[in-house]
Amino acid sequence: MMSVWSSLVGQDAAVAKLSEAAASARAIIAGRGGGRASDEARSMSHAWLITGPPGSGRSVAARAFAAALQCTGEEPGCGACPGCRTTMARTNADVVFAATETSIINVETARSLVLQAQSSPSQGLWRVIVVEDADRLGESGANALLKAIEEPPEHTVWLLCAPSPEDMIATIRSRCRHLGLRIPTAAAVADLLVREGVATPDVALEAARAAQSHIGLARALARDPQMRERRRAIITAPASVRSVGEAVMAADRLLETAKAQADAQVSERNAREKAELLRQLGMEEGESATKASRTMIRQLEEDQKRRSKRALTDAIDRALIDLLAIYRDVLMVQVGGQGELINTDLSDLVHEIAQDSTPRQTLARVDHIETARRRLIANGNPLLVLEDMAISLRPQA
């Protein structure tokens, strides 16, 4: 049986720190019986901020740490005891996982987490609250959590996940112990995919490079040839853009590809949730609803609309990150860098773009793509944002 830490790829320093903290947590438990906790307990904190780039494994690290805190095996995080197994399966009653599929974690959700944090553990050793998208806390939601993190019950541990410390308000950031994760190497991610039986070594390495070591995305790319083809279509589009008309058409194709990907991600779940709600209400599809039923159906549809919007935004952002990877490779070729290309299968395209442009033009294109990402986050119209970006990517004289 592998330990809970085996799912963390290329994070040896973080695993060492979390393992030490889990051992300290045991010392704290031992000291609650009236004795004095040992000095080892100083490695443990009641609140943690786990940061790292997308794909570094923030939520995986938080879940593994939560499992180690609930572990009753010989070594914290054994992976075999009930505490480890139920936490890794997300079924432990004393571990709360909070994530959002919308653009923001609202204040009602934050208050619910605060209320759950006050409860004593029912079976395990700690009450653990894992907030996987803490950077999506609105101002009101963050303020609702602040008091609970400032003065938590002695049995509660908060694990907040965000891309960087700056994504959290300063008052919460200052009350958490920070743990930074690094991006694992493509070889390490490929090795994980091979061990999981997801793909052959060649496909696994290609997927890991294309995903820029984002473990979840690399796993999806390795499993789905159609997804790899969609990615290839997106990142090869700039080479064919020569006029404003072609740029507009390329933007439209990119948006349609992102919509198809987002719809595939949420449509089945949306239909399943609506069918389940109708079943609970004792209704058939197309049957007239009572006023109370209409309210519940409308609330579900609004939640699904917000989820679909986030899925589309995430799909477009992923496409733009893939475009950035192409221009990163182009710039490296232009300046004679010695690093390895991300898009090794598109080496001819990379060298073609590098030959037809200058490093200054490449940097300008990177800036245009980053501007498009910022506009999308600020709720800009996706089609207009992509059209403006595509026009800016045309070859310049």
C-alpha positions as CSV (number, residue, x, y, z in Angstrom):
1,M,0.0,0.0,0.0
2,M,1.4,3.4,-1.0
3,S,1.4,6.3,1.4
4,V,-0.8,9.3,0.9
5,W,2.3,11.3,-0.2
6,S,2.9,9.1,-3.3
7,S,0.3,11.2,-5.2
8,L,2.5,14.3,-4.8
9,V,4.9,14.4,-7.8
10,G,8.2,16.3,-7.5
11,Q,7.4,17.9,-4.2
12,D,10.0,16.3,-1.9
13,A,10.5,19.5,0.2
14,A,6.8,20.0,0.7
15,V,6.3,16.4,1.6
16,A,9.0,16.6,4.2
17,K,7.5,19.7,5.7
18,L,3.9,18.3,5.8
19,S,5.2,15.0,7.2
20,E,6.9,16.9,10.0
21,A,3.7,18.9,10.7
22,A,1.6,15.7,10.8
23,A,4.0,14.2,13.3
24,S,3.7,17.4,15.4
25,A,-0.1,17.2,15.2
26,R,0.2,13.8,17.0
27,A,2.3,15.4,19.7
28,I,-0.4,18.0,20.2
29,I,-3.0,15.3,20.5
30,A,-0.8,13.5,23.0
31,G,-0.5,16.7,25.0
32,R,-4.2,17.2,25.3
33,G,-4.6,14.6,28.0
34,G,-3.3,17.1,30.6
35,G,0.4,16.7,29.8
36,R,2.5,19.2,28.1
37,A,2.9,19.0,24.3
38,S,6.5,18.4,23.3
39,D,8.6,20.9,21.3
40,E,7.9,18.8,18.2
41,A,4.4,20.3,18.2
42,R,5.8,23.6,17.1
43,S,5.9,22.5,13.5
44,M,2.1,22.3,13.4
45,S,-0.2,25.3,12.6
46,H,-4.0,25.7,12.8
47,A,-4.1,27.3,9.4
48,W,-2.1,26.7,6.2
49,L,-1.9,28.5,2.9
50,I,-0.8,26.1,0.2
51,T,0.2,27.9,-3.0
52,G,1.6,26.9,-6.4
53,P,1.0,27.3,-10.1
54,P,-2.0,25.5,-11.7
55,G,-1.2,21.8,-12.0
56,S,1.4,21.8,-9.1
57,G,-1.0,19.8,-7.0
58,R,-2.3,22.2,-4.4
59,S,-5.5,20.4,-3.7
60,V,-3.7,17.0,-3.8
61,A,-1.3,18.2,-1.2
62,A,-4.1,19.5,1.0
63,R,-6.0,16.2,0.8
64,A,-2.8,14.2,1.5
65,F,-2.1,16.4,4.6
66,A,-5.7,16.1,5.8
67,A,-5.3,12.3,5.5
68,A,-2.1,12.3,7.4
69,L,-3.8,14.4,10.2
70,Q,-6.5,11.7,10.5
71,C,-4.0,8.8,10.2
72,T,-4.0,6.2,13.0
73,G,-1.2,4.1,11.4
74,E,2.3,3.8,12.7
75,E,3.6,6.7,10.5
76,P,1.3,9.7,9.6
77,G,0.0,9.2,6.1
78,C,0.4,5.5,5.9
79,G,-2.3,5.2,3.3
80,A,-3.8,2.0,4.8
81,C,-5.7,3.0,7.9
82,P,-9.4,4.0,7.8
83,G,-8.5,7.7,8.4
84,C,-6.2,7.8,5.3
85,R,-8.5,5.8,3.1
86,T,-11.7,7.7,3.8
87,T,-10.0,11.1,3.5
88,M,-8.3,10.3,0.2
89,A,-11.7,9.1,-1.0
90,R,-13.3,12.3,0.3
91,T,-15.7,10.4,2.5
92,N,-14.3,11.2,5.9
93,A,-17.0,12.9,8.1
94,D,-14.4,15.1,9.8
95,V,-12.8,16.5,6.6
96,V,-14.8,19.1,4.7
97,F,-13.8,19.8,1.1
98,A,-15.0,23.2,-0.3
99,A,-14.5,24.0,-4.0
100,T,-16.5,26.2,-6.4
101,E,-17.5,25.6,-10.0
102,T,-18.5,29.3,-10.3
103,S,-16.5,32.4,-10.4
104,I,-16.6,33.2,-6.7
105,I,-17.2,31.6,-3.3
106,N,-20.0,33.5,-1.8
107,V,-20.4,34.7,1.7
108,E,-23.1,32.1,2.5
109,T,-20.7,29.3,1.7
110,A,-18.0,30.9,3.8
111,R,-20.3,31.2,6.8
112,S,-21.3,27.5,6.4
113,L,-17.6,26.5,6.5
114,V,-17.1,28.6,9.7
115,L,-20.1,26.9,11.3
116,Q,-18.8,23.4,10.4
117,A,-15.3,24.4,11.7
118,Q,-16.9,24.8,15.2
119,S,-17.9,21.2,15.4
120,S,-15.7,18.7,17.3
121,P,-14.4,15.7,15.3
122,S,-16.9,12.9,15.4
123,Q,-14.5,10.0,14.6
124,G,-11.1,11.4,13.6
125,L,-8.5,13.3,15.4
126,W,-9.1,16.7,13.8
127,R,-11.7,18.7,12.1
128,V,-10.1,19.7,8.8
129,I,-11.6,22.4,6.4
130,V,-10.0,22.3,3.0
131,V,-10.8,25.3,0.8
132,E,-9.5,24.3,-2.7
133,D,-10.3,27.6,-4.4
134,A,-9.5,30.1,-1.7
135,D,-8.5,32.7,-4.2
136,R,-12.1,32.8,-5.4
137,L,-13.3,34.1,-2.0
138,G,-15.0,37.4,-2.4
139,E,-14.3,40.2,0.1
140,S,-17.3,39.4,2.2
141,G,-16.5,35.7,2.2
142,A,-12.9,36.3,3.1
143,N,-13.9,38.5,6.0
144,A,-16.3,35.8,7.2
145,L,-13.5,33.3,7.4
146,L,-11.0,35.7,9.0
147,K,-12.5,35.5,12.6
148,A,-12.6,31.7,12.4
149,I,-9.0,31.6,11.3
150,E,-7.9,34.1,13.9
151,E,-9.5,32.2,16.8
152,P,-10.1,28.6,15.7
153,P,-11.2,25.8,18.0
154,E,-8.2,23.8,19.2
155,H,-9.4,20.8,17.2
156,T,-9.8,22.6,13.8
157,V,-7.3,22.9,11.0
158,W,-7.8,25.2,8.0
159,L,-6.1,24.3,4.6
160,L,-6.5,27.1,2.1
161,C,-5.3,26.6,-1.5
162,A,-4.5,29.4,-3.9
163,P,-2.1,30.1,-6.8
164,S,0.0,32.6,-4.8
165,P,0.0,34.3,-1.4
166,E,-1.0,37.6,-3.0
167,D,-4.3,36.0,-4.1
168,M,-5.4,36.1,-0.4
169,I,-6.2,39.2,1.6
170,A,-3.3,40.2,3.9
171,T,-5.1,39.6,7.1
172,I,-5.7,36.0,6.3
173,R,-2.3,35.5,4.7
174,S,-0.6,36.7,7.8
175,R,-2.4,34.2,10.0
176,C,-1.5,31.1,7.9
177,R,1.6,29.1,7.6
178,H,2.7,29.2,4.0
179,L,3.7,26.1,1.9
180,G,4.8,26.8,-1.6
181,L,4.7,24.0,-4.3
182,R,6.8,23.9,-7.4
183,I,6.0,22.7,-10.9
184,P,7.2,19.1,-11.3
185,T,9.3,18.1,-14.3
186,A,7.6,16.7,-17.4
187,A,9.6,13.5,-16.9
188,A,8.2,13.1,-13.3
189,V,4.6,13.7,-14.5
190,A,5.1,11.3,-17.4
191,D,6.4,8.6,-15.0
192,L,3.3,9.1,-12.9
193,L,1.1,8.6,-15.9
194,V,2.9,5.4,-16.9
195,R,2.7,4.1,-13.3
196,E,-1.1,4.7,-13.4
197,G,-1.4,2.9,-16.7
198,V,-2.8,5.9,-18.4
199,A,-0.5,5.9,-21.5
200,T,2.7,4.5,-23.0
201,P,5.9,6.3,-22.1
202,D,6.0,8.3,-25.4
203,V,2.4,9.5,-25.2
204,A,2.8,10.3,-21.5
205,L,5.9,12.4,-22.1
206,E,4.3,14.3,-25.0
207,A,1.1,14.9,-22.9
208,A,3.2,16.1,-19.9
209,R,5.1,18.5,-22.0
210,A,2.0,19.8,-23.7
211,A,0.3,20.3,-20.4
212,Q,3.4,22.1,-19.0
213,S,3.5,19.6,-16.2
214,H,-0.1,20.2,-15.1
215,I,-0.8,16.8,-13.8
216,G,-4.6,16.8,-14.3
217,L,-4.4,18.2,-17.8
218,A,-1.6,15.8,-18.7
219,R,-3.7,12.9,-17.6
220,A,-6.7,14.2,-19.7
221,L,-4.5,14.7,-22.8
222,A,-2.9,11.3,-22.5
223,R,-6.3,9.6,-22.3
224,D,-8.1,11.6,-25.0
225,P,-6.6,11.8,-28.6
226,Q,-9.4,14.1,-29.6
227,M,-8.4,16.6,-26.9
228,R,-4.8,16.5,-28.2
229,E,-6.1,17.3,-31.7
230,R,-8.2,20.2,-30.4
231,R,-5.2,21.6,-28.7
232,R,-3.1,21.2,-31.8
233,A,-5.7,23.1,-33.9
234,I,-5.8,25.9,-31.4
235,I,-2.0,26.5,-31.2
236,T,-1.4,26.1,-35.0
237,A,-4.0,28.8,-35.8
238,P,-1.7,31.8,-35.6
239,A,0.5,30.5,-38.4
240,S,-2.5,30.8,-40.8
241,V,-3.6,34.2,-39.8
242,R,-2.6,36.9,-42.4
243,S,-5.5,39.3,-42.6
244,V,-8.1,40.9,-40.3
245,G,-10.8,38.6,-41.8
246,E,-8.7,35.5,-41.1
247,A,-8.0,36.7,-37.5
248,V,-11.8,37.2,-36.9
249,M,-12.5,33.7,-38.2
250,A,-9.7,32.2,-36.1
251,A,-11.1,33.8,-33.0
252,D,-14.5,32.4,-33.8
253,R,-13.1,28.9,-34.3
254,L,-11.2,29.2,-31.0
255,L,-14.3,30.2,-29.1
256,E,-16.4,27.4,-30.7
257,T,-13.7,24.9,-29.7
258,A,-13.7,26.2,-26.1
259,K,-17.5,26.1,-26.0
260,A,-17.5,22.5,-27.2
261,Q,-15.0,21.5,-24.6
262,A,-16.9,23.3,-21.8
263,D,-20.2,21.8,-22.9
264,A,-18.7,18.4,-22.8
265,Q,-17.5,19.0,-19.3
266,V,-20.8,20.2,-17.8
267,S,-23.8,19.1,-20.0
268,E,-24.0,15.5,-18.7
269,R,-23.9,16.7,-15.1
270,N,-26.4,19.4,-15.7
271,A,-28.9,16.9,-17.2
272,R,-28.3,14.5,-14.4
273,E,-28.9,17.1,-11.7
274,K,-32.1,18.4,-13.3
275,A,-33.5,14.8,-13.7
276,E,-32.6,14.1,-10.0
277,L,-34.4,17.3,-8.9
278,L,-37.5,16.5,-10.9
279,R,-37.5,13.0,-9.4
280,Q,-37.3,14.4,-5.9
281,L,-40.2,16.8,-6.7
282,G,-42.3,14.0,-8.1
283,M,-42.4,15.6,-11.5
284,E,-41.9,14.4,-15.1
285,E,-40.0,16.3,-17.8
286,G,-42.3,19.0,-19.3
287,E,-44.8,18.8,-16.5
288,S,-46.2,22.1,-15.2
289,A,-44.5,23.0,-11.9
290,T,-45.9,24.6,-8.8
291,K,-44.7,28.0,-7.6
292,A,-42.3,26.4,-5.0
293,S,-41.1,23.9,-7.5
294,R,-40.4,26.6,-10.1
295,T,-38.3,28.5,-7.5
296,M,-36.1,25.4,-6.9
297,I,-35.8,24.6,-10.6
298,R,-34.8,28.2,-11.4
299,Q,-32.2,28.2,-8.6
300,L,-30.7,25.0,-10.1
301,E,-30.6,26.5,-13.6
302,E,-28.9,29.7,-12.3
303,D,-26.3,27.6,-10.5
304,Q,-25.7,25.6,-13.7
305,K,-25.5,28.7,-15.8
306,R,-22.7,30.1,-13.4
307,R,-20.9,26.7,-13.6
308,S,-21.1,26.7,-17.4
309,K,-19.7,30.3,-17.6
310,R,-16.7,29.3,-15.4
311,A,-16.2,26.2,-17.5
312,L,-16.1,28.3,-20.7
313,T,-13.7,30.9,-19.1
314,D,-11.4,28.1,-17.9
315,A,-11.4,26.4,-21.4
316,I,-10.6,29.7,-23.1
317,D,-7.9,30.5,-20.6
318,R,-6.4,27.0,-21.1
319,A,-6.3,27.7,-24.9
320,L,-4.5,31.0,-24.3
321,I,-1.9,29.3,-22.1
322,D,-1.3,26.8,-24.9
323,L,-0.8,29.8,-27.3
324,L,1.7,31.3,-24.8
325,A,3.6,28.0,-24.8
326,I,4.1,28.3,-28.6
327,Y,5.5,31.8,-28.3
328,R,7.6,30.8,-25.4
329,D,9.2,28.2,-27.7
330,V,9.5,30.8,-30.5
331,L,11.3,33.2,-28.3
332,M,13.7,30.6,-27.0
333,V,14.6,29.7,-30.6
334,Q,15.0,33.4,-31.5
335,V,17.4,34.1,-28.6
336,G,19.3,30.8,-28.9
337,G,18.1,29.4,-25.6
338,Q,19.3,25.9,-24.6
339,G,16.1,24.8,-23.0
340,E,13.8,22.0,-24.3
341,L,10.8,23.0,-26.4
342,I,7.4,22.4,-24.9
343,N,5.8,21.7,-28.2
344,T,8.4,19.2,-29.6
345,D,5.8,17.8,-32.1
346,L,5.4,21.3,-33.6
347,S,9.1,22.1,-34.0
348,D,8.7,23.0,-37.7
349,L,5.9,25.5,-36.9
350,V,8.0,27.1,-34.0
351,H,11.0,27.6,-36.3
352,E,8.8,29.0,-39.1
353,I,7.3,31.6,-36.8
354,A,10.7,32.4,-35.3
355,Q,12.2,33.0,-38.7
356,D,9.3,35.3,-39.8
357,S,9.4,37.6,-36.7
358,T,11.7,39.3,-34.2
359,P,12.1,38.7,-30.5
360,R,10.4,42.1,-29.9
361,Q,7.4,41.1,-32.0
362,T,7.2,37.8,-30.1
363,L,7.2,39.6,-26.7
364,A,4.5,41.9,-28.0
365,R,2.4,38.9,-29.0
366,V,2.9,37.4,-25.5
367,D,1.7,40.7,-24.0
368,H,-1.4,40.7,-26.2
369,I,-2.3,37.1,-25.0
370,E,-1.8,38.1,-21.4
371,T,-4.0,41.1,-21.9
372,A,-6.7,38.9,-23.3
373,R,-6.5,36.6,-20.2
374,R,-6.9,39.6,-17.9
375,R,-9.9,40.9,-19.9
376,L,-11.6,37.5,-19.7
377,I,-11.1,37.5,-15.9
378,A,-12.6,40.9,-15.8
379,N,-15.8,39.5,-17.6
380,G,-14.9,40.9,-21.0
381,N,-17.0,39.6,-23.9
382,P,-15.1,36.4,-25.0
383,L,-15.6,36.8,-28.7
384,L,-14.5,40.5,-28.8
385,V,-11.5,39.7,-26.5
386,L,-10.4,36.9,-28.8
387,E,-10.9,38.9,-32.0
388,D,-8.8,41.7,-30.7
389,M,-6.1,39.3,-29.6
390,A,-6.1,37.4,-32.9
391,I,-5.8,40.6,-34.9
392,S,-2.7,41.5,-32.8
393,L,-1.1,38.2,-33.6
394,R,-0.9,38.8,-37.3
395,P,2.5,39.0,-38.9
396,Q,3.9,42.5,-38.7
397,A,6.0,44.2,-41.3
